[in-house]
Amino acid sequence: MRIDAALPLPENQQTSKVASSGSSVPQNRPAAASPEQDQAQLSVDNNTIQNLKTSLAQVPEVRQNRVNALRAAINSGSYQVSNQQLADAMGSDLQAGQLRLA
């Protein structure tokens, strides 16, 4: 995932300083938010996340049946890749930042 620099908020959503009366915090310094003001809401609950983690842990990192099929095709000479397929794959890898040219 790529994270870009923070984008400015539209004018109607700009954050504002909270002024509190009787505070010992100087006016030119922002006040720290109290814990009861900070809130976060997730669109997915913890059970869903745990179920996804469990499912992901069961997926093998290497799909051995695919590796074996490709190995057999290469060894038999039946695995053919066109120049266009190779160029497309290299282009995709370059765009994703996965391929480095020396």
N, C-alpha and C positions, 0 to 999 in steps of 0.2 A: 504494500500500500504506500502511495506517495502522499506526503503531507506538504501542502503549499504554505507559503507565508500567510500569516493571518490577514484576512480581508477586512476592510473597514466595515463597520455596521452601518446600516442605513440611519439617517438622522433620527428617525422615530424610535430607534432601538439603542441609541448611545447610552452607555452607563453613566450614572450620575453619582456624585459624592453624597453621602448621607451625613447630614448635620445632626448632631445630637446635643441637646442642651445639658450643661453641667458636666461635660466630658473633660477629662484632663488631657486629651489628645490635642496637640496644636492644630489650628485650622488649616495650615499649609501641608499637613501630613495626613494621608488617608487613614481612617480608622480601620482596625482589623475587624473582620466579620465575626460575629459570634456563632458558635456551632449550631444553634437552633435556626439560624438564617440560611445556612448552607444545606441545600437539598439536591438530590439527584434522582432521576427516575429512569429506569432502564426499560426498554421495550420488550425485553426477554427476561423471564424470571430465572432464578437460580436453578430450579429443577431442569428447565430446558437446557441451560448451559451445561449442567452435569451430564445430562443424557447425550448431548452432542459430543462432549469430551470422551465419554465411554464409547460411543460409536466410532469416533476417530481413532481411539486407541486400538480398536479391533481391525482397522484397515492396515494391511501390511505396507511397509514403506517401499518394498520392491515387489511388484507383481510377478512372481516367479514364472507363472504360466505364460505371460507375455514375453519374458526374457527367453524362456526355452523355445517358444515358437519363432521368435526372431533369430535366435542362434541357429536353429535348424534350417530356416530359410536362407540365411547367409552361407552356411556350410554347404547347402545343396546347390547354391548359385541361383536360387529362384527369387531372392530378394533384390528387387530392382527399384532404384530411386531415380526419377528424372532430374535433369538439371534444374527445371523449374521448381520442383518440390524442394530440392536442396537450397536453392536461392530463397524461396519463400520462408523456409525454416530459419535460415541464417538471418534474414531480414526481421523476422519476428523476435528472434533472440536479441538482435541489436536494439530493437525498439524497447524491449523489456529490460535492457541493461544486463542481460545474462551472458553476453558474448563479448570478450575483450580482444581487440586486435593488438598484436604485438608491434 
